[in-house]
């Protein structure tokens, strides 16, 4: 608070008190200008602006204009300082103290991150090295503005505060390392709507390249992702530093990713560039499920029995350590790929061979791990195979997702989404509903476990997708994703709670405080439920006629295919089931949404022969 006598109490009157105090500090004859937040301007910013009108995207309601004028807080910024913050840089190899030796054979960067993580990525900096980097570099343009803003205003959990945070983000140059699959286009459209100058680093043939000509992003930087991680890291580092000399963008204010396999690289890029971001040590612990369990055990959090399996010869020892039923899973991965339940020695032996074989048939494309669709795109994961598998005690109970926003070392938003029973033994997801319909006590316990786990891993800022189960013995963790969840996660949180996780991710990446505003305890958007339609048998998908009729029904947000008619699909009796389509519905509350979705599921019969 800026009041000279007392700290203003929290609540609606706090902002007025701050302004009154500032006027007293400035003198009785001084008046703080009070016009509009629109006068807040970023003095150092690139010249690029999108030629397109803002796309029509559903997002949290736009707050009314503020009464205060913040321009006076920024008038000490050097408006003529157009030099790059990287005119002086710390030598990366010198800072790291070692030069990473090339791994044996040619390694594809993304496959390397999947199977031999962290591969040839540079090690994390020490605290002294981090401080050295920050001392040399100038602050970002965003930090220059933040340093002249009263914290009470920037951190206000209100419509006005959210609009101010959006204004601080406007004009920022943000680098997105890997674009993800084409379904993530909405992320870059939302960034454009917020006035962000987006720069995407991706493989030269990425779908995202066309976003420049479409006016969605400012720049596309092609980097050959078939190189090893060390080379990709260094080329990306050089490209980001060079942005300061490009008048379209100028220096990067942030570097971020929405792709799981790219999270470790971004953490290390941010560290060397002196940008806000996760500590690499925290990311490494989260990416490795075995290390996650070890950290939780040290922190006194519930931890199932688990052991690493490096080869078939270790199966007997693993069985003795964990027992049955148990679950085989890669130590890093995504979307339940390579996960299988086993209940006996024979199932363990067969399951291990199947999981290793299944993983070898996956492909890595645009920063994501996916099933091979036969298109020839992506790199086969078997080219970098170093398959360490985790055997873990089977957890009973229902699965949930907890989407968390952290800022300033504390959680600022946490929402639970229930997941329906998975298709065992492969744990394919069937349906989900938001908000959770679990008892409030169980929801509270799940949120606490998610936040406590993030804390014990060392995370303090950002958006996280934490997967848990509520078992017969209480809440248990499945895994932590140090990024916004994929699939329908963004849509659910936006429609139900009015919280835009893309927006909050960009705030955190730029160092802007996150304080998602929810006007009431009740979800303003009612309930949203969604499902992935799994192939129930193997064969050829004859058509997609069942989706055409769905798209006309009331309450259907969307019904989209994952595959084309004529595709060979796999049923659970033959392996990991193929996802055929996704359906999302919205109703007055969660129970109605789930009942409506399940009715639709019962009626759908894809023609597979």
FENWOGI-V323477 format. One record per residue. N is the residue number from 1. SS is DSSP state (hx for helix, st for strand, lp for the rest). PHI is phi in whole degrees, 0 to 359 (NA if undefined). BURIAL is + if it has 24 or more other ideal C-beta (glycine too) atoms within 12 Angstrom, else -. Layout:
n->N ss->SS phi->PHI burial->BURIAL
n->N ss->SS phi->PHI burial->BURIAL
This chain:
n->1 ss->lp phi->NA burial->+
n->2 ss->lp phi->260 burial->+
n->3 ss->lp phi->290 burial->-
n->4 ss->lp phi->286 burial->-
n->5 ss->lp phi->251 burial->-
n->6 ss->lp phi->219 burial->-
n->7 ss->lp phi->279 burial->-
n->8 ss->lp phi->288 burial->+
n->9 ss->lp phi->289 burial->-
n->10 ss->lp phi->294 burial->-
n->11 ss->lp phi->129 burial->-
n->12 ss->lp phi->300 burial->-
n->13 ss->lp phi->276 burial->-
n->14 ss->hx phi->298 burial->+
n->15 ss->hx phi->295 burial->+
n->16 ss->hx phi->297 burial->+
n->17 ss->hx phi->297 burial->+
n->18 ss->hx phi->301 burial->+
n->19 ss->hx phi->295 burial->+
n->20 ss->hx phi->297 burial->+
n->21 ss->hx phi->297 burial->-
n->22 ss->hx phi->298 burial->+
n->23 ss->hx phi->295 burial->-
n->24 ss->hx phi->291 burial->-
n->25 ss->hx phi->295 burial->-
n->26 ss->hx phi->286 burial->-
n->27 ss->lp phi->114 burial->-
n->28 ss->lp phi->296 burial->-
n->29 ss->lp phi->273 burial->-
n->30 ss->lp phi->265 burial->-
n->31 ss->lp phi->234 burial->-
n->32 ss->lp phi->285 burial->+
n->33 ss->lp phi->302 burial->-
n->34 ss->lp phi->228 burial->-
n->35 ss->lp phi->240 burial->-
n->36 ss->lp phi->224 burial->-
n->37 ss->hx phi->297 burial->+
n->38 ss->hx phi->298 burial->-
n->39 ss->hx phi->282 burial->-
n->40 ss->lp phi->292 burial->+
n->41 ss->lp phi->230 burial->+
n->42 ss->lp phi->272 burial->+
n->43 ss->lp phi->281 burial->-
n->44 ss->lp phi->253 burial->+
n->45 ss->lp phi->208 burial->+
n->46 ss->lp phi->290 burial->+
n->47 ss->lp phi->274 burial->-
n->48 ss->lp phi->292 burial->+
n->49 ss->lp phi->222 burial->-
n->50 ss->lp phi->291 burial->+
n->51 ss->lp phi->282 burial->-
n->52 ss->lp phi->267 burial->-
n->53 ss->lp phi->292 burial->-
n->54 ss->lp phi->304 burial->-
n->55 ss->lp phi->294 burial->-
n->56 ss->lp phi->281 burial->-
n->57 ss->lp phi->242 burial->+
n->58 ss->lp phi->285 burial->+
n->59 ss->lp phi->213 burial->+
n->60 ss->lp phi->303 burial->+
n->61 ss->lp phi->305 burial->-
n->62 ss->lp phi->287 burial->-
n->63 ss->lp phi->295 burial->+
n->64 ss->lp phi->291 burial->-
n->65 ss->lp phi->298 burial->-
n->66 ss->lp phi->280 burial->+
n->67 ss->lp phi->276 burial->-
n->68 ss->lp phi->271 burial->+
n->69 ss->lp phi->251 burial->+
n->70 ss->lp phi->264 burial->+
n->71 ss->hx phi->300 burial->+
n->72 ss->hx phi->295 burial->+
n->73 ss->hx phi->286 burial->+
n->74 ss->hx phi->251 burial->+
n->75 ss->lp phi->287 burial->-
n->76 ss->lp phi->264 burial->-
n->77 ss->lp phi->290 burial->+
n->78 ss->lp phi->285 burial->-
n->79 ss->lp phi->287 burial->-
n->80 ss->lp phi->263 burial->-
n->81 ss->lp phi->279 burial->-
n->82 ss->lp phi->251 burial->-
n->83 ss->lp phi->285 burial->-
n->84 ss->lp phi->287 burial->+
n->85 ss->lp phi->290 burial->+
n->86 ss->lp phi->255 burial->+
n->87 ss->lp phi->299 burial->-
n->88 ss->lp phi->241 burial->-
n->89 ss->lp phi->228 burial->+
n->90 ss->lp phi->271 burial->+
n->91 ss->lp phi->298 burial->-
n->92 ss->hx phi->298 burial->+
n->93 ss->hx phi->296 burial->-
n->94 ss->hx phi->294 burial->-
n->95 ss->hx phi->295 burial->+
n->96 ss->hx phi->280 burial->+
n->97 ss->lp phi->80 burial->-
n->98 ss->lp phi->221 burial->-
n->99 ss->lp phi->250 burial->-
n->100 ss->lp phi->295 burial->+
n->101 ss->lp phi->288 burial->-
n->102 ss->lp phi->295 burial->-
n->103 ss->lp phi->286 burial->+
n->104 ss->lp phi->297 burial->-
n->105 ss->lp phi->76 burial->-
n->106 ss->lp phi->286 burial->-
n->107 ss->lp phi->241 burial->+
n->108 ss->lp phi->283 burial->+
n->109 ss->hx phi->308 burial->+
n->110 ss->hx phi->290 burial->+
n->111 ss->hx phi->295 burial->+
n->112 ss->hx phi->298 burial->+
n->113 ss->hx phi->293 burial->+
n->114 ss->hx phi->280 burial->+
n->115 ss->hx phi->256 burial->+
n->116 ss->lp phi->224 burial->+
n->117 ss->lp phi->302 burial->+
n->118 ss->lp phi->274 burial->+
n->119 ss->lp phi->61 burial->+
n->120 ss->lp phi->266 burial->+
n->121 ss->lp phi->298 burial->+
n->122 ss->lp phi->294 burial->+
n->123 ss->lp phi->292 burial->+
n->124 ss->lp phi->290 burial->+
n->125 ss->lp phi->286 burial->+
n->126 ss->lp phi->284 burial->-
n->127 ss->hx phi->301 burial->-
n->128 ss->hx phi->296 burial->-
n->129 ss->hx phi->292 burial->+
n->130 ss->hx phi->298 burial->+
n->131 ss->hx phi->296 burial->-
n->132 ss->hx phi->297 burial->+
n->133 ss->hx phi->300 burial->+
n->134 ss->hx phi->292 burial->+
n->135 ss->hx phi->293 burial->-
n->136 ss->hx phi->283 burial->-
n->137 ss->lp phi->276 burial->+
n->138 ss->lp phi->285 burial->+
n->139 ss->lp phi->292 burial->+
n->140 ss->lp phi->291 burial->+
n->141 ss->hx phi->299 burial->+
n->142 ss->hx phi->296 burial->+
n->143 ss->hx phi->294 burial->+
n->144 ss->hx phi->300 burial->+
n->145 ss->hx phi->288 burial->+
n->146 ss->hx phi->299 burial->+
n->147 ss->lp phi->294 burial->-
n->148 ss->lp phi->250 burial->+
n->149 ss->lp phi->248 burial->+
n->150 ss->lp phi->300 burial->+
n->151 ss->hx phi->302 burial->-
n->152 ss->hx phi->300 burial->+
n->153 ss->hx phi->279 burial->+
n->154 ss->hx phi->293 burial->+
n->155 ss->lp phi->263 burial->+
n->156 ss->lp phi->297 burial->+
n->157 ss->lp phi->270 burial->+
n->158 ss->lp phi->207 burial->+
n->159 ss->hx phi->300 burial->+
n->160 ss->hx phi->295 burial->+
n->161 ss->hx phi->297 burial->+
n->162 ss->hx phi->293 burial->+
n->163 ss->hx phi->292 burial->+
n->164 ss->hx phi->297 burial->+
n->165 ss->hx phi->296 burial->+
n->166 ss->hx phi->295 burial->+
n->167 ss->hx phi->293 burial->+
n->168 ss->hx phi->295 burial->+
n->169 ss->hx phi->283 burial->+
n->170 ss->lp phi->302 burial->+
n->171 ss->lp phi->89 burial->+
n->172 ss->lp phi->291 burial->+
n->173 ss->st phi->264 burial->+
n->174 ss->st phi->238 burial->+
n->175 ss->st phi->267 burial->+
n->176 ss->st phi->255 burial->+
n->177 ss->st phi->272 burial->+
n->178 ss->lp phi->67 burial->+
n->179 ss->lp phi->267 burial->+
n->180 ss->lp phi->79 burial->+
n->181 ss->lp phi->285 burial->+
n->182 ss->hx phi->299 burial->-
n->183 ss->hx phi->294 burial->+
n->184 ss->hx phi->270 burial->+
n->185 ss->hx phi->306 burial->+
n->186 ss->hx phi->302 burial->+
n->187 ss->hx phi->297 burial->+
n->188 ss->hx phi->284 burial->+
n->189 ss->hx phi->293 burial->+
n->190 ss->hx phi->294 burial->+
n->191 ss->hx phi->299 burial->+
n->192 ss->hx phi->299 burial->+
n->193 ss->hx phi->298 burial->+
n->194 ss->lp phi->277 burial->+
n->195 ss->lp phi->84 burial->+
n->196 ss->lp phi->279 burial->+
n->197 ss->st phi->268 burial->+
n->198 ss->st phi->274 burial->+
n->199 ss->st phi->236 burial->+
n->200 ss->st phi->250 burial->+
n->201 ss->st phi->258 burial->+
n->202 ss->st phi->203 burial->+
n->203 ss->lp phi->298 burial->+
n->204 ss->lp phi->305 burial->-
n->205 ss->lp phi->264 burial->-
n->206 ss->lp phi->295 burial->+
n->207 ss->hx phi->302 burial->+
n->208 ss->hx phi->289 burial->+
n->209 ss->hx phi->302 burial->+
n->210 ss->hx phi->289 burial->-
n->211 ss->hx phi->294 burial->+
n->212 ss->lp phi->292 burial->+
n->213 ss->lp phi->296 burial->-
n->214 ss->lp phi->281 burial->-
n->215 ss->lp phi->82 burial->-
n->216 ss->lp phi->272 burial->+
n->217 ss->lp phi->237 burial->+
n->218 ss->lp phi->278 burial->+
n->219 ss->st phi->204 burial->+
n->220 ss->st phi->241 burial->+
n->221 ss->st phi->250 burial->+
n->222 ss->st phi->280 burial->-
n->223 ss->lp phi->226 burial->+
n->224 ss->lp phi->291 burial->-
n->225 ss->lp phi->279 burial->+
n->226 ss->lp phi->276 burial->+
n->227 ss->lp phi->279 burial->+
n->228 ss->lp phi->287 burial->+
n->229 ss->hx phi->297 burial->+
n->230 ss->hx phi->298 burial->+
n->231 ss->hx phi->293 burial->+
n->232 ss->hx phi->300 burial->+
n->233 ss->hx phi->301 burial->+
n->234 ss->hx phi->294 burial->+
n->235 ss->hx phi->295 burial->+
n->236 ss->hx phi->294 burial->+
n->237 ss->hx phi->301 burial->+
n->238 ss->hx phi->298 burial->-
n->239 ss->hx phi->294 burial->+
n->240 ss->hx phi->292 burial->+
n->241 ss->hx phi->297 burial->+
n->242 ss->hx phi->288 burial->+
n->243 ss->hx phi->299 burial->+
n->244 ss->hx phi->299 burial->+
n->245 ss->hx phi->263 burial->-
n->246 ss->lp phi->263 burial->+
n->247 ss->lp phi->297 burial->-
n->248 ss->lp phi->292 burial->+
n->249 ss->lp phi->240 burial->+
n->250 ss->lp phi->58 burial->+
n->251 ss->lp phi->296 burial->+
n->252 ss->lp phi->288 burial->+
n->253 ss->lp phi->271 burial->+
n->254 ss->st phi->198 burial->+
n->255 ss->st phi->225 burial->+
n->256 ss->st phi->209 burial->+
n->257 ss->lp phi->214 burial->+
n->258 ss->lp phi->244 burial->+
n->259 ss->lp phi->242 burial->+
n->260 ss->hx phi->303 burial->+
n->261 ss->hx phi->290 burial->+
n->262 ss->hx phi->263 burial->+
n->263 ss->hx phi->301 burial->+
n->264 ss->hx phi->297 burial->+
n->265 ss->hx phi->294 burial->+
n->266 ss->hx phi->297 burial->+
n->267 ss->hx phi->300 burial->+
n->268 ss->hx phi->285 burial->+
n->269 ss->hx phi->298 burial->+
n->270 ss->hx phi->300 burial->+
n->271 ss->hx phi->297 burial->+
n->272 ss->hx phi->289 burial->+
n->273 ss->hx phi->275 burial->+
n->274 ss->lp phi->70 burial->+
n->275 ss->lp phi->256 burial->+
n->276 ss->lp phi->301 burial->+
n->277 ss->lp phi->170 burial->+
n->278 ss->lp phi->293 burial->+
n->279 ss->lp phi->290 burial->+
n->280 ss->hx phi->305 burial->+
n->281 ss->hx phi->299 burial->+
n->282 ss->hx phi->293 burial->+
n->283 ss->hx phi->297 burial->+
n->284 ss->hx phi->298 burial->+
n->285 ss->hx phi->293 burial->+
n->286 ss->hx phi->286 burial->+
n->287 ss->hx phi->291 burial->+
n->288 ss->lp phi->263 burial->+
n->289 ss->hx phi->300 burial->+
n->290 ss->hx phi->293 burial->+
n->291 ss->hx phi->293 burial->+
n->292 ss->hx phi->302 burial->+
n->293 ss->hx phi->299 burial->+
n->294 ss->hx phi->295 burial->-
n->295 ss->hx phi->293 burial->+
n->296 ss->hx phi->296 burial->+
n->297 ss->hx phi->297 burial->-
n->298 ss->hx phi->298 burial->-
n->299 ss->lp phi->275 burial->-
n->300 ss->lp phi->78 burial->-
n->301 ss->lp phi->268 burial->+
n->302 ss->lp phi->300 burial->+
n->303 ss->lp phi->219 burial->+
n->304 ss->lp phi->287 burial->+
n->305 ss->lp phi->296 burial->+
n->306 ss->st phi->202 burial->+
n->307 ss->st phi->203 burial->+
n->308 ss->st phi->273 burial->+
n->309 ss->st phi->240 burial->+
n->310 ss->lp phi->262 burial->-
n->311 ss->lp phi->202 burial->-
n->312 ss->hx phi->298 burial->-
n->313 ss->hx phi->293 burial->-
n->314 ss->hx phi->264 burial->-
n->315 ss->hx phi->295 burial->+
n->316 ss->hx phi->297 burial->-
n->317 ss->hx phi->297 burial->-
n->318 ss->hx phi->297 burial->+
n->319 ss->hx phi->299 burial->+
n->320 ss->hx phi->295 burial->-
n->321 ss->hx phi->284 burial->-
n->322 ss->hx phi->251 burial->+
n->323 ss->lp phi->81 burial->-
n->324 ss->lp phi->232 burial->+
n->325 ss->lp phi->289 burial->+
n->326 ss->st phi->215 burial->+
n->327 ss->st phi->231 burial->+
n->328 ss->st phi->269 burial->+
n->329 ss->st phi->205 burial->+
n->330 ss->st phi->296 burial->+
n->331 ss->lp phi->290 burial->+
n->332 ss->lp phi->219 burial->+
n->333 ss->lp phi->169 burial->+
n->334 ss->lp phi->196 burial->+
n->335 ss->lp phi->59 burial->+
n->336 ss->lp phi->64 burial->+
n->337 ss->lp phi->286 burial->+
n->338 ss->lp phi->79 burial->+
n->339 ss->lp phi->248 burial->+
n->340 ss->st phi->209 burial->+
n->341 ss->st phi->274 burial->+
n->342 ss->st phi->228 burial->+
n->343 ss->lp phi->232 burial->-
n->344 ss->lp phi->201 burial->-
n->345 ss->hx phi->299 burial->-
n->346 ss->hx phi->294 burial->-
n->347 ss->hx phi->295 burial->+
n->348 ss->hx phi->296 burial->+
n->349 ss->hx phi->297 burial->-
n->350 ss->hx phi->292 burial->-
n->351 ss->hx phi->296 burial->+
n->352 ss->hx phi->299 burial->+
n->353 ss->hx phi->298 burial->-
n->354 ss->hx phi->291 burial->+
n->355 ss->hx phi->296 burial->+
n->356 ss->hx phi->299 burial->+
n->357 ss->hx phi->295 burial->-
n->358 ss->hx phi->296 burial->+
n->359 ss->hx phi->296 burial->+
n->360 ss->hx phi->292 burial->+
n->361 ss->lp phi->264 burial->+
n->362 ss->st phi->281 burial->+
n->363 ss->st phi->235 burial->+
n->364 ss->st phi->250 burial->+
n->365 ss->st phi->219 burial->+
n->366 ss->lp phi->50 burial->+
n->367 ss->lp phi->79 burial->+
n->368 ss->st phi->235 burial->+
n->369 ss->st phi->265 burial->+
n->370 ss->st phi->220 burial->+
n->371 ss->st phi->287 burial->+
n->372 ss->lp phi->289 burial->+
n->373 ss->lp phi->266 burial->-
n->374 ss->lp phi->82 burial->-
n->375 ss->lp phi->282 burial->-
n->376 ss->lp phi->87 burial->-
n->377 ss->lp phi->274 burial->-
n->378 ss->lp phi->89 burial->+
n->379 ss->st phi->248 burial->+
n->380 ss->st phi->295 burial->+
n->381 ss->hx phi->296 burial->+
n->382 ss->hx phi->295 burial->-
n->383 ss->hx phi->290 burial->+
n->384 ss->hx phi->228 burial->+
n->385 ss->lp phi->289 burial->+
n->386 ss->lp phi->214 burial->+
n->387 ss->lp phi->272 burial->+
n->388 ss->lp phi->263 burial->+
n->389 ss->st phi->247 burial->+
n->390 ss->st phi->261 burial->+
n->391 ss->st phi->258 burial->+
n->392 ss->st phi->227 burial->+
n->393 ss->st phi->307 burial->+
n->394 ss->lp phi->292 burial->+
n->395 ss->lp phi->252 burial->+
n->396 ss->lp phi->279 burial->-
n->397 ss->lp phi->93 burial->+
n->398 ss->st phi->277 burial->+
n->399 ss->st phi->269 burial->+
n->400 ss->st phi->222 burial->+
n->401 ss->st phi->248 burial->+
n->402 ss->st phi->242 burial->+
n->403 ss->st phi->267 burial->+
n->404 ss->st phi->238 burial->+
n->405 ss->st phi->245 burial->+
n->406 ss->st phi->247 burial->+
n->407 ss->st phi->204 burial->+
n->408 ss->lp phi->65 burial->-
n->409 ss->lp phi->81 burial->-
n->410 ss->st phi->231 burial->-
n->411 ss->st phi->282 burial->+
n->412 ss->st phi->244 burial->+
n->413 ss->st phi->199 burial->+
n->414 ss->st phi->210 burial->+
n->415 ss->st phi->230 burial->+
n->416 ss->st phi->259 burial->+
n->417 ss->st phi->243 burial->+
n->418 ss->st phi->278 burial->+
n->419 ss->st phi->250 burial->+
n->420 ss->lp phi->288 burial->+
n->421 ss->lp phi->304 burial->-
n->422 ss->lp phi->279 burial->+
n->423 ss->st phi->280 burial->+
n->424 ss->lp phi->279 burial->+
n->425 ss->lp phi->271 burial->+
n->426 ss->lp phi->263 burial->+
n->427 ss->lp phi->62 burial->+
n->428 ss->st phi->294 burial->+
n->429 ss->lp phi->287 burial->+
n->430 ss->lp phi->250 burial->+
n->431 ss->st phi->211 burial->+
n->432 ss->st phi->211 burial->+
n->433 ss->st phi->218 burial->+
n->434 ss->st phi->225 burial->+
n->435 ss->lp phi->285 burial->+
n->436 ss->lp phi->299 burial->+
n->437 ss->lp phi->253 burial->+
n->438 ss->lp phi->289 burial->+
n->439 ss->lp phi->304 burial->-
n->440 ss->hx phi->301 burial->-
n->441 ss->hx phi->296 burial->-
n->442 ss->hx phi->293 burial->+
n->443 ss->hx phi->300 burial->+
n->444 ss->hx phi->297 burial->-
n->445 ss->hx phi->296 burial->+
n->446 ss->hx phi->294 burial->+
n->447 ss->hx phi->298 burial->+
n->448 ss->hx phi->296 burial->+
n->449 ss->hx phi->296 burial->+
n->450 ss->hx phi->300 burial->+
n->451 ss->hx phi->292 burial->+
n->452 ss->hx phi->298 burial->+
n->453 ss->hx phi->294 burial->+
n->454 ss->hx phi->300 burial->+
n->455 ss->hx phi->296 burial->+
n->456 ss->hx phi->289 burial->+
n->457 ss->hx phi->279 burial->+
n->458 ss->lp phi->102 burial->+
n->459 ss->lp phi->274 burial->+
n->460 ss->lp phi->229 burial->+
n->461 ss->lp phi->223 burial->+
n->462 ss->st phi->122 burial->+
n->463 ss->st phi->250 burial->+
n->464 ss->st phi->226 burial->+
n->465 ss->st phi->242 burial->+
n->466 ss->st phi->250 burial->+
n->467 ss->st phi->259 burial->+
n->468 ss->st phi->223 burial->+
n->469 ss->st phi->228 burial->+
n->470 ss->st phi->258 burial->+
n->471 ss->st phi->264 burial->+
n->472 ss->lp phi->294 burial->-
n->473 ss->lp phi->248 burial->-
n->474 ss->st phi->105 burial->-
n->475 ss->st phi->288 burial->+
n->476 ss->st phi->222 burial->+
n->477 ss->st phi->275 burial->+
n->478 ss->st phi->262 burial->+
n->479 ss->st phi->196 burial->+
n->480 ss->st phi->246 burial->+
n->481 ss->st phi->247 burial->+
n->482 ss->lp phi->275 burial->+
n->483 ss->lp phi->193 burial->+
n->484 ss->lp phi->295 burial->+
n->485 ss->lp phi->296 burial->+
n->486 ss->lp phi->270 burial->+
n->487 ss->lp phi->61 burial->+
n->488 ss->lp phi->267 burial->+
n->489 ss->hx phi->300 burial->+
n->490 ss->hx phi->298 burial->+
n->491 ss->hx phi->298 burial->+
n->492 ss->hx phi->296 burial->+
n->493 ss->hx phi->296 burial->+
n->494 ss->hx phi->290 burial->+
n->495 ss->hx phi->289 burial->+
n->496 ss->hx phi->278 burial->+
n->497 ss->hx phi->253 burial->+
n->498 ss->lp phi->75 burial->+
n->499 ss->lp phi->258 burial->+
n->500 ss->lp phi->266 burial->+
n->501 ss->hx phi->289 burial->+
n->502 ss->hx phi->294 burial->+
n->503 ss->hx phi->302 burial->+
n->504 ss->hx phi->293 burial->+
n->505 ss->hx phi->298 burial->+
n->506 ss->hx phi->291 burial->+
n->507 ss->hx phi->303 burial->+
n->508 ss->hx phi->299 burial->+
n->509 ss->hx phi->297 burial->+
n->510 ss->hx phi->272 burial->+
n->511 ss->lp phi->86 burial->+
n->512 ss->lp phi->272 burial->+
n->513 ss->lp phi->302 burial->+
n->514 ss->lp phi->257 burial->+
n->515 ss->lp phi->218 burial->+
n->516 ss->lp phi->306 burial->+
n->517 ss->lp phi->259 burial->+
n->518 ss->lp phi->238 burial->+
n->519 ss->lp phi->293 burial->-
n->520 ss->lp phi->208 burial->-
n->521 ss->lp phi->286 burial->-
n->522 ss->lp phi->277 burial->-
n->523 ss->lp phi->297 burial->+
n->524 ss->lp phi->295 burial->-
n->525 ss->lp phi->259 burial->+
n->526 ss->lp phi->72 burial->+
n->527 ss->st phi->229 burial->+
n->528 ss->st phi->234 burial->+
n->529 ss->st phi->231 burial->+
n->530 ss->st phi->211 burial->+
n->531 ss->st phi->210 burial->+
n->532 ss->st phi->254 burial->+
n->533 ss->st phi->279 burial->+
n->534 ss->st phi->268 burial->+
n->535 ss->lp phi->294 burial->+
n->536 ss->lp phi->271 burial->+
n->537 ss->lp phi->206 burial->-
n->538 ss->lp phi->275 burial->-
n->539 ss->st phi->152 burial->-
n->540 ss->st phi->258 burial->-
n->541 ss->st phi->287 burial->+
n->542 ss->lp phi->286 burial->-
n->543 ss->lp phi->198 burial->-
n->544 ss->lp phi->240 burial->+
n->545 ss->hx phi->300 burial->-
n->546 ss->hx phi->296 burial->+
n->547 ss->hx phi->282 burial->+
n->548 ss->hx phi->300 burial->-
n->549 ss->hx phi->289 burial->-
n->550 ss->hx phi->295 burial->+
n->551 ss->lp phi->297 burial->-
n->552 ss->lp phi->266 burial->-
n->553 ss->lp phi->280 burial->+
n->554 ss->lp phi->294 burial->-
n->555 ss->lp phi->86 burial->+
n->556 ss->st phi->274 burial->+
n->557 ss->st phi->285 burial->+
n->558 ss->st phi->200 burial->+
n->559 ss->st phi->221 burial->+
n->560 ss->st phi->239 burial->+
n->561 ss->st phi->278 burial->+
n->562 ss->lp phi->267 burial->+
n->563 ss->lp phi->231 burial->+
n->564 ss->lp phi->263 burial->-
n->565 ss->lp phi->301 burial->-
n->566 ss->lp phi->95 burial->-
n->567 ss->lp phi->283 burial->+
n->568 ss->st phi->284 burial->+
n->569 ss->st phi->245 burial->+
n->570 ss->lp phi->243 burial->+
n->571 ss->lp phi->266 burial->+
n->572 ss->lp phi->298 burial->+
n->573 ss->lp phi->287 burial->-
n->574 ss->lp phi->244 burial->-
n->575 ss->lp phi->151 burial->+
n->576 ss->lp phi->298 burial->+
n->577 ss->lp phi->298 burial->+
n->578 ss->lp phi->279 burial->+
n->579 ss->st phi->281 burial->+
n->580 ss->st phi->263 burial->+
n->581 ss->st phi->201 burial->+
n->582 ss->st phi->234 burial->+
n->583 ss->st phi->228 burial->+
n->584 ss->st phi->232 burial->+
n->585 ss->st phi->231 burial->+
n->586 ss->st phi->222 burial->+
n->587 ss->st phi->221 burial->+
n->588 ss->lp phi->296 burial->-
n->589 ss->lp phi->208 burial->+
n->590 ss->hx phi->296 burial->+
n->591 ss->hx phi->297 burial->-
n->592 ss->hx phi->293 burial->-
n->593 ss->hx phi->297 burial->+
n->594 ss->hx phi->293 burial->+
n->595 ss->hx phi->298 burial->-
n->596 ss->hx phi->295 burial->+
n->597 ss->hx phi->297 burial->+
n->598 ss->hx phi->293 burial->+
n->599 ss->hx phi->297 burial->-
n->600 ss->hx phi->296 burial->+
n->601 ss->hx phi->302 burial->+
n->602 ss->hx phi->295 burial->-
n->603 ss->hx phi->276 burial->-
n->604 ss->lp phi->279 burial->+
n->605 ss->lp phi->224 burial->-
n->606 ss->lp phi->303 burial->+
n->607 ss->lp phi->276 burial->-
n->608 ss->st phi->240 burial->+
n->609 ss->lp phi->224 burial->-
